Amino acid sequence: MHALTDLNRRKVLEILRDHEATAGELAEALPIARPGVSRHLRVLRQAGLVDVRQDAQRRIYRLRPEALIEVDEWLEAYRVLWRHRLDALHTEVKRGRKAMR
């Protein structure tokens, strides 16, 4: 979860969701210097959210979507909570409309 708290790391994951990229390509897409991108990539690798492979002199990063399953499972309890609250709000709105007639 800590790895996901930073906006730049989430942006890296969004980019890698669509395609693999090098650190240089990621640096071009982010408002931070390349050393900062490298630090963010290290955090994401340590969290198991990205993989890296060597391609000659380049390091290619890719998203590991299976690592997000744990986050998805954690969020499910909150989705249930919000579903119940939104269902209750919907019920109250319908009651209010009936009362206005």
DSSP file (Angstrom, degrees, kcal/mol; ACC not computed):
  #  RESIDUE AA STRUCTURE BP1 BP2  ACC     N-H-->O    O-->H-N    N-H-->O    O-->H-N    TCO  KAPPA ALPHA  PHI   PSI    X-CA   Y-CA   Z-CA
    1    1 A M    >         0   0    0      0, 0.0     3,-1.3     0, 0.0     4,-0.5   0.000 360.0 360.0 360.0 -38.4    0.0    0.0    0.0
    2    2 A H  G >   +     0   0    0      1,-0.3     3,-1.5     2,-0.2     4,-0.4   0.885 360.0  59.0 -56.7 -38.5    2.9    2.4    0.8
    3    3 A A  G 3  S+     0   0    0      1,-0.3     3,-0.4     2,-0.1    -1,-0.3   0.766 104.0  52.1 -62.9 -24.4    4.1    2.1   -2.8
    4    4 A L  G <  S+     0   0    0     -3,-1.3    -1,-0.3     1,-0.2    -2,-0.2   0.494  86.9  82.8 -91.5  -3.6    0.7    3.4   -4.0
    5    5 A T  S <  S+     0   0    0     -3,-1.5     2,-0.4    -4,-0.5    -1,-0.2   0.745  74.6  82.6 -74.2 -21.7    0.6    6.5   -1.9
    6    6 A D  S  > S-     0   0    0     -3,-0.4     4,-2.1    -4,-0.4     5,-0.2  -0.702  71.4-144.9 -91.1 132.2    2.8    8.6   -4.2
    7    7 A L  H  > S+     0   0    0     -2,-0.4     4,-2.1     1,-0.2    -1,-0.1   0.878 100.6  52.5 -60.1 -40.8    1.1   10.3   -7.2
    8    8 A N  H  > S+     0   0    0      1,-0.2     4,-2.2     2,-0.2    -1,-0.2   0.882 108.3  50.4 -66.4 -37.0    4.2    9.8   -9.4
    9    9 A R  H  > S+     0   0    0      2,-0.2     4,-2.2     1,-0.2    -1,-0.2   0.893 109.7  50.8 -67.5 -38.0    4.3    6.1   -8.6
   10   10 A R  H  X S+     0   0    0     -4,-2.1     4,-2.2     2,-0.2    -2,-0.2   0.895 109.2  51.6 -64.7 -37.2    0.6    5.8   -9.5
   11   11 A K  H  X S+     0   0    0     -4,-2.1     4,-2.4     2,-0.2    -2,-0.2   0.906 107.2  52.9 -64.0 -41.2    1.4    7.6  -12.8
   12   12 A V  H  X S+     0   0    0     -4,-2.2     4,-2.8     1,-0.2     5,-0.2   0.932 109.6  49.0 -57.7 -45.8    4.2    5.1  -13.5
   13   13 A L  H  X S+     0   0    0     -4,-2.2     4,-1.6     1,-0.2    -1,-0.2   0.884 108.9  53.0 -63.0 -38.4    1.7    2.2  -12.9
   14   14 A E  H  X S+     0   0    0     -4,-2.2     4,-0.9     2,-0.2    -1,-0.2   0.922 111.5  45.7 -62.3 -43.1   -0.8    3.9  -15.3
   15   15 A I  H >X S+     0   0    0     -4,-2.4     4,-1.6     1,-0.2     3,-1.0   0.940 114.0  47.9 -64.2 -46.5    1.8    4.2  -18.0
   16   16 A L  H 3< S+     0   0    0     -4,-2.8    47,-0.7     1,-0.3    -1,-0.2   0.720  99.7  68.4 -70.2 -19.7    2.9    0.6  -17.5
   17   17 A R  H 3< S+     0   0    0     -4,-1.6    -1,-0.3    -5,-0.2    -2,-0.2   0.865 108.8  37.4 -62.1 -34.5   -0.7   -0.6  -17.5
   18   18 A D  H << S-     0   0    0     -3,-1.0     2,-0.3    -4,-0.9    -2,-0.2   0.797 132.5 -17.0 -89.3 -31.5   -0.8    0.3  -21.2
   19   19 A H     <  -     0   0    0     -4,-1.6    -1,-0.3    42,-0.0    42,-0.0  -0.983  69.8 -90.1-168.5 157.4    2.7   -0.7  -22.3
   20   20 A E        -     0   0    0     -2,-0.3     2,-0.3    -3,-0.1    42,-0.2  -0.356  48.2-177.4 -68.4 157.1    6.2   -1.6  -21.1
   21   21 A A  E     -A   61   0A   0     40,-2.0    40,-3.1    -2,-0.0     2,-0.2  -0.995  25.7-119.4-155.7 156.4    8.7    1.3  -20.8
   22   22 A T  E  >  -A   60   0A   0     -2,-0.3     4,-2.2    38,-0.2     5,-0.2  -0.489  38.8-106.5 -87.6 166.9   12.2    2.2  -20.0
   23   23 A A  H  > S+     0   0    0     36,-0.6     4,-2.5     1,-0.2     5,-0.2   0.878 122.4  54.6 -60.8 -37.3   13.1    4.5  -17.1
   24   24 A G  H  > S+     0   0    0      2,-0.2     4,-1.7     1,-0.2    -1,-0.2   0.910 107.5  48.1 -63.2 -42.4   14.0    7.2  -19.7
   25   25 A E  H  > S+     0   0    0      1,-0.2     4,-1.0     2,-0.2    -1,-0.2   0.898 112.9  48.9 -65.1 -39.6   10.5    6.9  -21.3
   26   26 A L  H >X S+     0   0    0     -4,-2.2     4,-0.8     1,-0.2     3,-0.6   0.899 107.5  55.0 -66.2 -39.6    8.9    7.1  -17.9
   27   27 A A  H >< S+     0   0    0     -4,-2.5     3,-0.6     1,-0.2     5,-0.3   0.859 103.7  55.5 -62.0 -35.9   11.0   10.2  -17.0
   28   28 A E  H 3< S+     0   0    0     -4,-1.7    -1,-0.2     1,-0.2    -2,-0.2   0.806 109.4  47.3 -65.3 -28.7    9.8   12.0  -20.1
   29   29 A A  H << S+     0   0    0     -4,-1.0    -1,-0.2    -3,-0.6    -2,-0.2   0.564 106.4  67.5 -90.3  -9.5    6.2   11.4  -19.0
   30   30 A L  S << S-     0   0    0     -4,-0.8     2,-0.1    -3,-0.6     7,-0.1  -0.797  80.6-125.5-114.6 154.0    6.7   12.6  -15.4
   31   31 A P  S    S+     0   0    0      0, 0.0     2,-0.3     0, 0.0    -3,-0.1  -0.012  84.4  83.9 -86.0  32.7    7.5   16.0  -13.9
   32   32 A I  S    S-     0   0    0     -5,-0.3    -2,-0.2    -2,-0.1     5,-0.0  -0.903  84.4 -94.7-132.5 160.9   10.5   14.7  -12.1
   33   33 A A    >>  -     0   0    0     -2,-0.3     4,-1.7     1,-0.1     3,-0.7  -0.278  41.1-104.6 -72.4 160.3   14.2   14.1  -12.9
   34   34 A R  H 3> S+     0   0    0      1,-0.2     4,-2.5     2,-0.2     5,-0.2   0.848 118.8  58.1 -56.7 -39.7   15.4   10.6  -14.0
   35   35 A P  H 3> S+     0   0    0      0, 0.0     4,-1.9     0, 0.0    -1,-0.2   0.886 106.8  50.4 -59.7 -34.9   17.0    9.8  -10.6
   36   36 A G  H <> S+     0   0    0     -3,-0.7     4,-2.3     2,-0.2    -2,-0.2   0.895 108.5  51.3 -66.2 -40.0   13.6   10.4   -8.9
   37   37 A V  H  X S+     0   0    0     -4,-1.7     4,-2.7     1,-0.2    -1,-0.2   0.911 108.3  52.6 -62.2 -41.9   12.0    8.0  -11.4
   38   38 A S  H  X S+     0   0    0     -4,-2.5     4,-2.1     1,-0.2    -1,-0.2   0.898 108.6  49.9 -61.8 -40.2   14.6    5.4  -10.6
   39   39 A R  H  X S+     0   0    0     -4,-1.9     4,-2.0     2,-0.2    -1,-0.2   0.918 111.4  48.5 -64.2 -42.3   13.9    5.7   -6.9
   40   40 A H  H  X S+     0   0    0     -4,-2.3     4,-2.4     1,-0.2    -2,-0.2   0.903 110.4  51.5 -64.0 -40.6   10.1    5.3   -7.6
   41   41 A L  H  X S+     0   0    0     -4,-2.7     4,-2.6     1,-0.2    -1,-0.2   0.879 107.3  53.5 -63.5 -37.6   10.8    2.3   -9.8
   42   42 A R  H  X S+     0   0    0     -4,-2.1     4,-2.7     2,-0.2    -1,-0.2   0.923 109.6  47.9 -63.0 -43.5   12.9    0.7   -7.0
   43   43 A V  H  X S+     0   0    0     -4,-2.0     4,-1.8     1,-0.2    -2,-0.2   0.923 112.9  48.4 -62.1 -43.8   10.0    1.2   -4.5
   44   44 A L  H  <>S+     0   0    0     -4,-2.4     5,-2.4     2,-0.2     6,-1.0   0.873 112.1  48.9 -66.2 -37.1    7.6   -0.3   -7.0
   45   45 A R  H ><5S+     0   0    0     -4,-2.6     3,-1.4     4,-0.2    -2,-0.2   0.933 110.3  50.7 -65.9 -45.4    9.9   -3.3   -7.7
   46   46 A Q  H 3<5S+     0   0    0     -4,-2.7    -2,-0.2     1,-0.3    -1,-0.2   0.831 109.3  51.7 -62.4 -31.7   10.4   -3.9   -4.0
   47   47 A A  T 3<5S-     0   0    0     -4,-1.8    -1,-0.3    -5,-0.2    -2,-0.2   0.550 115.2-118.9 -80.4  -7.6    6.6   -3.9   -3.6
   48   48 A G  T < 5S+     0   0    0     -3,-1.4    -3,-0.2    -4,-0.4    19,-0.2   0.639  81.7 119.1  80.6  14.3    6.3   -6.5   -6.3
   49   49 A L  S   <S+     0   0    0     -5,-2.4    15,-2.9    -6,-0.2     2,-0.3   0.725  73.3  31.6 -86.8 -22.8    4.2   -4.1   -8.5
   50   50 A V  E     -B   63   0A   0     -6,-1.0     2,-0.3    13,-0.2    13,-0.2  -0.962  64.7-152.5-133.3 153.6    6.6   -4.0  -11.5
   51   51 A D  E     -B   62   0A   0     11,-2.4    11,-2.2    -2,-0.3     2,-0.4  -0.826  11.1-152.3-114.3 158.1    9.2   -6.3  -13.0
   52   52 A V  E     -B   61   0A   0     -2,-0.3     2,-0.3     9,-0.2     9,-0.2  -0.990  10.2-175.2-132.6 143.9   12.3   -5.4  -14.9
   53   53 A R  E     -B   60   0A   0      7,-2.1     7,-3.2    -2,-0.4     2,-0.4  -0.983  26.1-117.4-136.1 149.7   14.1   -7.2  -17.7
   54   54 A Q  E     -B   59   0A   0     -2,-0.3     2,-0.3     5,-0.2     5,-0.2  -0.682  24.3-179.8 -84.4 135.5   17.4   -6.4  -19.5
   55   55 A D  E >   -B   58   0A   0      3,-3.0     3,-2.2    -2,-0.4     2,-0.4  -0.812  67.5 -64.5-134.1  92.0   17.2   -5.8  -23.2
   56   56 A A  T 3  S-     0   0    0     -2,-0.3    -1,-0.1     1,-0.3     0, 0.0  -0.526 119.8 -15.4  59.5-117.4   20.8   -5.2  -24.3
   57   57 A Q  T 3  S+     0   0    0     -2,-0.4     2,-0.3    -3,-0.1    -1,-0.3   0.511 123.7  89.3 -91.3  -4.7   21.7   -1.9  -22.5
   58   58 A R  E <   - B   0  55A   0     -3,-2.2    -3,-3.0   -36,-0.0     2,-0.6  -0.670  65.1-144.9 -98.2 147.2   18.1   -1.0  -21.6
   59   59 A R  E     - B   0  54A   0     -2,-0.3   -36,-0.6    -5,-0.2     2,-0.5  -0.957  18.4-156.9-107.3 121.4   16.1   -2.0  -18.6
   60   60 A I  E     -AB  22  53A   0     -7,-3.2    -7,-2.1    -2,-0.6     2,-0.3  -0.867   5.0-155.9-104.6 126.9   12.4   -2.5  -19.6
   61   61 A Y  E     -AB  21  52A   0    -40,-3.1   -40,-2.0    -2,-0.5     2,-0.3  -0.787  12.4-179.9-104.0 144.6    9.8   -2.2  -16.9
   62   62 A R  E     - B   0  51A   0    -11,-2.2   -11,-2.4    -2,-0.3     2,-0.2  -0.986  30.4-105.7-141.0 152.2    6.4   -3.8  -16.9
   63   63 A L  E     - B   0  50A   0    -47,-0.7   -13,-0.2    -2,-0.3     3,-0.1  -0.498  17.0-148.9 -73.8 142.0    3.4   -3.8  -14.6
   64   64 A R    >   -     0   0    0    -15,-2.9     3,-2.0    -2,-0.2     4,-0.4  -0.800  17.9-178.5-106.7  84.7    2.7   -7.0  -12.5
   65   65 A P  G >  S+     0   0    0      0, 0.0     3,-1.6     0, 0.0     4,-0.3   0.780  74.9  67.9 -59.9 -27.4   -1.1   -6.7  -12.4
   66   66 A E  G >  S+     0   0    0      1,-0.3     3,-1.3     2,-0.2     4,-0.3   0.788  90.3  64.4 -63.5 -24.4   -1.4   -9.8  -10.2
   67   67 A A  G X  S+     0   0    0     -3,-2.0     3,-0.5     1,-0.3     4,-0.5   0.721  92.8  62.8 -69.8 -19.4    0.3   -7.9   -7.4
   68   68 A L  G <> S+     0   0    0     -3,-1.6     4,-2.6    -4,-0.4    -1,-0.3   0.528  78.3  86.5 -83.0  -4.9   -2.7   -5.5   -7.3
   69   69 A I  H <> S+     0   0    0     -3,-1.3     4,-2.7    -4,-0.3    -1,-0.2   0.908  86.5  53.5 -59.7 -42.0   -5.0   -8.4   -6.3
   70   70 A E  H <> S+     0   0    0     -3,-0.5     4,-2.1    -4,-0.3    -1,-0.2   0.905 110.1  46.9 -60.4 -42.0   -4.2   -7.8   -2.6
   71   71 A V  H  > S+     0   0    0     -4,-0.5     4,-2.4     2,-0.2    -1,-0.2   0.920 111.6  51.3 -64.9 -43.8   -5.1   -4.1   -3.0
   72   72 A D  H  X S+     0   0    0     -4,-2.6     4,-1.3     1,-0.2    -2,-0.2   0.904 109.9  49.1 -60.7 -42.5   -8.3   -5.0   -4.8
   73   73 A E  H  X S+     0   0    0     -4,-2.7     4,-0.6     1,-0.2     3,-0.2   0.897 111.0  50.1 -64.7 -39.8   -9.2   -7.5   -2.0
   74   74 A W  H >< S+     0   0    0     -4,-2.1     3,-0.6     1,-0.2     4,-0.5   0.891 110.7  50.0 -64.4 -39.5   -8.5   -4.8    0.7
   75   75 A L  H >X S+     0   0    0     -4,-2.4     4,-2.2     1,-0.2     3,-0.7   0.730  90.8  79.9 -72.2 -22.0  -10.7   -2.3   -1.2
   76   76 A E  H 3X S+     0   0    0     -4,-1.3     4,-2.4     1,-0.3    -1,-0.2   0.871  87.8  55.7 -56.8 -39.9  -13.6   -4.7   -1.5
   77   77 A A  H <X S+     0   0    0     -4,-0.6     4,-1.8    -3,-0.6    -1,-0.3   0.875 109.9  47.0 -60.8 -35.9  -14.8   -4.1    2.1
   78   78 A Y  H <> S+     0   0    0     -3,-0.7     4,-2.6    -4,-0.5    -1,-0.2   0.847 108.2  54.8 -74.8 -34.3  -14.9   -0.3    1.3
   79   79 A R  H  X S+     0   0    0     -4,-2.2     4,-2.7     2,-0.2    -2,-0.2   0.925 108.7  49.0 -62.2 -43.2  -16.8   -1.0   -1.9
   80   80 A V  H  X S+     0   0    0     -4,-2.4     4,-2.4     2,-0.2    -2,-0.2   0.930 110.9  50.6 -60.8 -45.7  -19.4   -2.9    0.0
   81   81 A L  H  X S+     0   0    0     -4,-1.8     4,-2.2     1,-0.2    -2,-0.2   0.934 113.6  43.9 -57.7 -49.0  -19.7   -0.1    2.5
   82   82 A W  H  X S+     0   0    0     -4,-2.6     4,-2.9     1,-0.2     5,-0.2   0.859 109.7  56.3 -68.6 -34.7  -20.1    2.6   -0.2
   83   83 A R  H  X S+     0   0    0     -4,-2.7     4,-2.5     2,-0.2    -1,-0.2   0.933 109.6  46.5 -59.7 -44.9  -22.6    0.4   -2.1
   84   84 A H  H  X S+     0   0    0     -4,-2.4     4,-2.3     2,-0.2    -2,-0.2   0.916 114.1  47.8 -63.9 -42.6  -24.8    0.2    1.0
   85   85 A R  H  X S+     0   0    0     -4,-2.2     4,-2.3     2,-0.2    -2,-0.2   0.904 113.1  47.2 -66.1 -40.8  -24.5    3.9    1.6
   86   86 A L  H  X S+     0   0    0     -4,-2.9     4,-2.6     2,-0.2    -1,-0.2   0.875 110.8  52.3 -69.3 -36.0  -25.3    4.8   -2.0
   87   87 A D  H  X S+     0   0    0     -4,-2.5     4,-2.2    -5,-0.2    -2,-0.2   0.917 110.8  48.3 -62.7 -42.1  -28.3    2.3   -1.9
   88   88 A A  H  X S+     0   0    0     -4,-2.3     4,-2.3     2,-0.2    -2,-0.2   0.898 111.3  49.9 -65.1 -40.5  -29.5    4.1    1.2
   89   89 A L  H  X S+     0   0    0     -4,-2.3     4,-2.5     2,-0.2    -2,-0.2   0.923 109.2  51.8 -62.9 -44.0  -29.1    7.5   -0.4
   90   90 A H  H  X S+     0   0    0     -4,-2.6     4,-2.3     1,-0.2    -2,-0.2   0.915 109.5  50.0 -58.4 -43.4  -31.0    6.3   -3.5
   91   91 A T  H  X S+     0   0    0     -4,-2.2     4,-2.3     1,-0.2    -1,-0.2   0.918 111.2  48.7 -61.2 -44.5  -33.8    5.1   -1.2
   92   92 A E  H  X S+     0   0    0     -4,-2.3     4,-2.4     1,-0.2    -2,-0.2   0.879 109.6  51.8 -65.4 -38.0  -33.9    8.5    0.6
   93   93 A V  H  X S+     0   0    0     -4,-2.5     4,-2.1     2,-0.2    -1,-0.2   0.918 109.9  49.5 -63.9 -42.9  -34.0   10.4   -2.7
   94   94 A K  H  X S+     0   0    0     -4,-2.3     4,-2.1     1,-0.2    -2,-0.2   0.908 110.7  50.2 -62.7 -41.3  -36.9    8.3   -4.0
   95   95 A R  H  X S+     0   0    0     -4,-2.3     4,-2.3     1,-0.2    -1,-0.2   0.910 109.4  51.6 -61.4 -41.8  -38.8    8.9   -0.7
   96   96 A G  H  X S+     0   0    0     -4,-2.4     4,-1.4     1,-0.2    -1,-0.2   0.876 108.5  50.7 -63.9 -38.3  -38.1   12.7   -1.1
   97   97 A R  H  X S+     0   0    0     -4,-2.1     4,-0.8     2,-0.2    -1,-0.2   0.904 110.6  49.0 -65.5 -41.3  -39.5   12.7   -4.6
   98   98 A K  H >< S+     0   0    0     -4,-2.1     3,-0.7     1,-0.2    -2,-0.2   0.898 110.0  51.7 -64.5 -40.2  -42.6   10.9   -3.5
   99   99 A A  H 3< S+     0   0    0     -4,-2.3    -1,-0.2     1,-0.2    -2,-0.2   0.793 105.1  56.5 -67.8 -28.1  -43.1   13.3   -0.6
  100  100 A M  H 3<        0   0    0     -4,-1.4    -1,-0.2     1,-0.2    -2,-0.2   0.687 360.0 360.0 -77.3 -18.3  -42.8   16.3   -3.0
  101  101 A R    <<        0   0    0     -4,-0.8    -1,-0.2    -3,-0.7    -2,-0.2   0.478 360.0 360.0 -74.6 360.0  -45.7   15.1   -5.2
